[in-house]
Amino acid sequence: MAYNPELDIASQGKTAAQAQENLNEAVDLFLETTKKMGTLKQVLEEAGFLVKKAKKEYKIPQLSFSSLEVSI
């Protein structure tokens, strides 16, 4: 079993790696759904996350990086 306490999401699998992969998918779906519902910011704040506006993406030839903040 794999668990994300901040979002109170759990998943399972036949192996620890599969459980973690399934948890990652569950968290992605949860965040995608709350974003579509317009409640992502509220959910993240209630979970204790500091929500900031996303920073611009900077590109360097053959490299790309951006902030790790969630875009709302």
Steps between C-alpha positions, in 0.01 A plus 500: 500500500614856426361807675518876456407649839486862381218425257369192686528281190594132511559234239625144480673261264656155489843652568617814679604649166158432349328646806711817464423521128128459570520768771669741259218443251235547772659829612520622138133419443400661828686822420367506143143454625523769767649738243206435263257555789672827591590381851870420456627808683264440793589130524874571495473777758293276730770233462760749623663593169606857426337587167680752280452607142711301255824654387587547136679217323855573393656325204865437428598318181415130549403563864173610653411562859223667697399535859356201684196697610154387392336730246145595593 
